[in-house]
Structures are given as C-alpha cells and as structure tokens.
Amino acid sequence: MISFKEISQIDFRKPLLAPTVVSEGFGYKLALRFDKKENLLEARYAGNDNIWFNTLCYFLEGKNYLELKNFNKNSLKYFFQDDATFIECFEDFEQKVFHPSFELLNLALDTYKGQLRTYSELSKIVCRCSGTTEEDILSQIHEAESLNDLSIKSAAGLGCRSCIKQLEKYFSRKTIRRFKDVSNADWILKAEALLEKSPFKDLEIKSFKNGMLILSSRETMKQQEEEEITLALQDYFESLDPDLSVLLASSQALK
C-alpha cells in the first residue's frame, strides 16, 4: 500500500495531450482523459505543487465516471486511516468546506457530462446539476411567487433535487429586502449618486443586498491594486453609512 508521503513525491503536473475535459479555478487547472467507456485514463494538473491535487490524480486514474462522482474526502480518509502523516495533514484539509482539488474535480465531471458552469469566487454553487450560483438565486428571488417558481426561474432544483432544502432557506428569507428600513433600490440610487462625485467613476455598482455594496471594474487589475481600491472605497462610502460593507468584484478571470 502506497503511503501519503510517497504520493506527495509523485509529480502529476506533466502536460496531458488531448484531454477530454479541463476545469480551471483557484490558480489551478485540472485535465482529465476518458476512454469511450467513461473510464478515466489519465489525470493531470497545472499550478503550484499541491499534495491534495497529487493525491486526487493518483486515486482518480482507472476509475469510471460513477466511481469518480462518489469519490470524496471520506474516500481518502478510509484509505489512509492508519497513515500518521495523512491524519496530521487531513485535519486542516477537512475543515475547509470547499477545496480546490475536489471543486475542480466536480466541475470537470459536470462539464464532461455537458453540465457547463462558470466558477465565481464571489458566489458559491448551490445546484451542481444546473450550475446555479447563490448570486443567480438572489437575482431571481424577489420575482418568484413560490418555491417552485424560484426553482424554475433559477433552474436550481430541477435535476436531482438535493438542493431543494437550500432553496427553501433562500425563499424563506425573500421578504428581507431592506437594510435599515431603506429599500435596496434606494440604497443603489444613493450609492450611484455618490459614485458620480468620486474618483472611482470608472467603476459600476453590481448589486446591493443585506448592507453589502458590490462594485465591479471593466479594467483588469492586479490583486494588490484591487485591495487598495477596496479599502479606499470602504472609506469613501462611510459618508453614506458607516455600516455599509463595500466589495470590489475581482476583475481577473481565473487562470
């Protein structure tokens, strides 16, 4: 039986010729090559050396599509249950609800089956069958007259229906449309008026919800520049209300 330490020394970052599917995000790229019977022949990744991507690639090869869909953190935990090095590293890994290695695997498998979805750092995936994000649901929730209507409008919950419980929670909060007794629309109008007088006229207001004002830029920025502008925006919009949270949406596509 191979040890966790031995797997860490295998490099799965070699280029994969003619991959069947590629998923990208979090600074990594995962490439998979299937045969005609949906068996995974090869798995490779690009990015910084990462023990969890190495481990994932090692265990994925040779499995069929259904086995891959059922492969999760507990699968690793079962295999390495007596490996002291793994147990020590896994404690931190297990605490992360979303991890790049498994998220890109799920994205790749969804894409392989034609269920394309785009990954956004700002909006978590609620429905894997349709690729519907939290942002998609919130953009439709106030127009939905019922839970079923919300499901149809957002395309969430129409497949395996495992996300229905989450949809119910979103729908139960649909009446919360105000922050400090002012409608979201009024907050946006006030913010737009203030933005027009600011040094940040090239930015656009993307959304406002629950006291969070999200702006976006047409220009690509480096991470440090985005952080500096976000801090400046937070200070600037304090004049509108000190309790507002301001976020500049990332302008960089995940590579």
C-alpha positions, 0 to 999 in steps of 0.5 A: 500500500502506497503511503501519503508521503510517497504520493506527495513525491509523485509529480502529476503536473506533466502536460496531458495531450488531448484531454477530454475535459479541463476545469480551471479555478483557484490558480489551478487547472485540472485535465482529465482523459476518458476512454469511450467507456467513461473510464478515466485514463489519465489525470493531470494538473497545472499550478503550484505543487499541491499534495491534495491535487497529487493525491486526487490524480493518483486515486482518480486514474482507472476509475469510471465516471460513477466511481469518480462522482462518489469519490470524496474526502471520506474516500481518502480518509478510509484509505489512509486511516492508519497513515500518521502523516495523512491524519496530521495533514487531513485535519486542516484539509477537512475543515475547509468546506470547499477545496480546490482539488475536489471543486475542480474535480466536480466541475470537470465531471459536470462539464464532461457530462455537458453540465457547463458552469462558470466558477465565481469566487464571489458566489458559491454553487448551490445546484451542481446539476444546473450550475446555479450560483447563490448570486443567480438565486438572489437575482431571481428571488424577489420575482418568484411567487413560490418555491417552485417558481424560484426553482424554475426561474433559477433552474436550481432544483430541477435535476436531482433535487438535493438542493431543494432544502437550500432553496427553501432557506433562500425563499424563506428569507425573500421578504428581507429586502431592506437594510435599515428600513431603506429599500435596496433600490434606494440604497443603489440610487444613493450609492450611484449618486455618490459614485458620480462625485468620486474618483472611482467613476470608472467603476459600476455598482453590481448589486446591493443586498443585506448592507453589502455594496458590490462594485465591479471594474471593466479594467483588469487589475492586479490583486494588490491594486484591487485591495487598495481600491477596496479599502479606499472605497470602504472609506469613501462610502462611510459618508453614506453609512458607516455600516455599509460593507463595500466589495470590489468584484475581482476583475481577473478571470481565473487562470 
